[in-house]
Amino acid sequence: FGFDHAYLGQLLLREWRIPAPIGHLVGGHHDPFACEHPKDAAVIHAADVFALALRMGTSGSWFVPMLEKEAWKTLELSPASLESFLVQGERQMQETMNIFFPQR
């Protein structure tokens, strides 16, 4: 269709009247260092890569994108921190899902 989920997400956030800076971060997360706030965009970029790697969603691509080396450095990630990072992310995802889809 000529656009990706980052662009579509930015358009939806604009329609939903979410503040423009958040929309810019979402729209630029595939190239976080071209954004006005690269560290914040790098967080979204890393979350996107990890979510796709863990099959917590799909971007429509068969492949998991590479995590930008500069994002890895900027966010000060280390291989040792990944397990706790992913465990915490799974917990937070479950908490969020429970808000929208409470258990009966």
MODELLER restraints for C-alpha pairs under 7 A, 6 or more apart:
rsr = mdl.restraints
at = mdl.atoms
rsr.add(forms.Gaussian(group=physical.xy_distance, feature=features.Distance(at['CA:5:A'], at['CA:59:A']), mean=6.38, stdev=0.5))
rsr.add(forms.Gaussian(group=physical.xy_distance, feature=features.Distance(at['CA:6:A'], at['CA:26:A']), mean=5.77, stdev=0.5))
rsr.add(forms.Gaussian(group=physical.xy_distance, feature=features.Distance(at['CA:6:A'], at['CA:27:A']), mean=4.53, stdev=0.5))
rsr.add(forms.Gaussian(group=physical.xy_distance, feature=features.Distance(at['CA:6:A'], at['CA:28:A']), mean=6.76, stdev=0.5))
rsr.add(forms.Gaussian(group=physical.xy_distance, feature=features.Distance(at['CA:6:A'], at['CA:29:A']), mean=6.86, stdev=0.5))
rsr.add(forms.Gaussian(group=physical.xy_distance, feature=features.Distance(at['CA:7:A'], at['CA:27:A']), mean=4.99, stdev=0.5))
rsr.add(forms.Gaussian(group=physical.xy_distance, feature=features.Distance(at['CA:9:A'], at['CA:26:A']), mean=6.47, stdev=0.5))
rsr.add(forms.Gaussian(group=physical.xy_distance, feature=features.Distance(at['CA:9:A'], at['CA:27:A']), mean=6.60, stdev=0.5))
rsr.add(forms.Gaussian(group=physical.xy_distance, feature=features.Distance(at['CA:10:A'], at['CA:23:A']), mean=4.63, stdev=0.5))
rsr.add(forms.Gaussian(group=physical.xy_distance, feature=features.Distance(at['CA:10:A'], at['CA:24:A']), mean=6.57, stdev=0.5))
rsr.add(forms.Gaussian(group=physical.xy_distance, feature=features.Distance(at['CA:10:A'], at['CA:26:A']), mean=5.81, stdev=0.5))
rsr.add(forms.Gaussian(group=physical.xy_distance, feature=features.Distance(at['CA:10:A'], at['CA:27:A']), mean=4.93, stdev=0.5))
rsr.add(forms.Gaussian(group=physical.xy_distance, feature=features.Distance(at['CA:13:A'], at['CA:23:A']), mean=5.76, stdev=0.5))
rsr.add(forms.Gaussian(group=physical.xy_distance, feature=features.Distance(at['CA:14:A'], at['CA:20:A']), mean=6.76, stdev=0.5))
rsr.add(forms.Gaussian(group=physical.xy_distance, feature=features.Distance(at['CA:14:A'], at['CA:23:A']), mean=6.68, stdev=0.5))
rsr.add(forms.Gaussian(group=physical.xy_distance, feature=features.Distance(at['CA:25:A'], at['CA:35:A']), mean=6.99, stdev=0.5))
rsr.add(forms.Gaussian(group=physical.xy_distance, feature=features.Distance(at['CA:25:A'], at['CA:40:A']), mean=6.90, stdev=0.5))
rsr.add(forms.Gaussian(group=physical.xy_distance, feature=features.Distance(at['CA:25:A'], at['CA:41:A']), mean=4.91, stdev=0.5))
rsr.add(forms.Gaussian(group=physical.xy_distance, feature=features.Distance(at['CA:26:A'], at['CA:44:A']), mean=6.91, stdev=0.5))
rsr.add(forms.Gaussian(group=physical.xy_distance, feature=features.Distance(at['CA:28:A'], at['CA:35:A']), mean=6.03, stdev=0.5))
rsr.add(forms.Gaussian(group=physical.xy_distance, feature=features.Distance(at['CA:28:A'], at['CA:41:A']), mean=6.61, stdev=0.5))
rsr.add(forms.Gaussian(group=physical.xy_distance, feature=features.Distance(at['CA:29:A'], at['CA:41:A']), mean=5.11, stdev=0.5))
rsr.add(forms.Gaussian(group=physical.xy_distance, feature=features.Distance(at['CA:29:A'], at['CA:42:A']), mean=6.48, stdev=0.5))
rsr.add(forms.Gaussian(group=physical.xy_distance, feature=features.Distance(at['CA:29:A'], at['CA:44:A']), mean=5.80, stdev=0.5))
rsr.add(forms.Gaussian(group=physical.xy_distance, feature=features.Distance(at['CA:29:A'], at['CA:45:A']), mean=4.68, stdev=0.5))
rsr.add(forms.Gaussian(group=physical.xy_distance, feature=features.Distance(at['CA:30:A'], at['CA:45:A']), mean=6.03, stdev=0.5))
rsr.add(forms.Gaussian(group=physical.xy_distance, feature=features.Distance(at['CA:32:A'], at['CA:38:A']), mean=5.09, stdev=0.5))
rsr.add(forms.Gaussian(group=physical.xy_distance, feature=features.Distance(at['CA:32:A'], at['CA:41:A']), mean=4.84, stdev=0.5))
rsr.add(forms.Gaussian(group=physical.xy_distance, feature=features.Distance(at['CA:32:A'], at['CA:42:A']), mean=5.26, stdev=0.5))
rsr.add(forms.Gaussian(group=physical.xy_distance, feature=features.Distance(at['CA:32:A'], at['CA:45:A']), mean=6.81, stdev=0.5))
rsr.add(forms.Gaussian(group=physical.xy_distance, feature=features.Distance(at['CA:35:A'], at['CA:41:A']), mean=6.95, stdev=0.5))
rsr.add(forms.Gaussian(group=physical.xy_distance, feature=features.Distance(at['CA:39:A'], at['CA:74:A']), mean=6.55, stdev=0.5))
rsr.add(forms.Gaussian(group=physical.xy_distance, feature=features.Distance(at['CA:42:A'], at['CA:71:A']), mean=5.28, stdev=0.5))
rsr.add(forms.Gaussian(group=physical.xy_distance, feature=features.Distance(at['CA:46:A'], at['CA:67:A']), mean=6.38, stdev=0.5))
rsr.add(forms.Gaussian(group=physical.xy_distance, feature=features.Distance(at['CA:49:A'], at['CA:64:A']), mean=6.48, stdev=0.5))
rsr.add(forms.Gaussian(group=physical.xy_distance, feature=features.Distance(at['CA:49:A'], at['CA:65:A']), mean=6.11, stdev=0.5))
rsr.add(forms.Gaussian(group=physical.xy_distance, feature=features.Distance(at['CA:49:A'], at['CA:67:A']), mean=6.32, stdev=0.5))
rsr.add(forms.Gaussian(group=physical.xy_distance, feature=features.Distance(at['CA:51:A'], at['CA:57:A']), mean=6.40, stdev=0.5))
rsr.add(forms.Gaussian(group=physical.xy_distance, feature=features.Distance(at['CA:52:A'], at['CA:58:A']), mean=5.99, stdev=0.5))
rsr.add(forms.Gaussian(group=physical.xy_distance, feature=features.Distance(at['CA:52:A'], at['CA:64:A']), mean=5.95, stdev=0.5))
rsr.add(forms.Gaussian(group=physical.xy_distance, feature=features.Distance(at['CA:53:A'], at['CA:64:A']), mean=5.83, stdev=0.5))
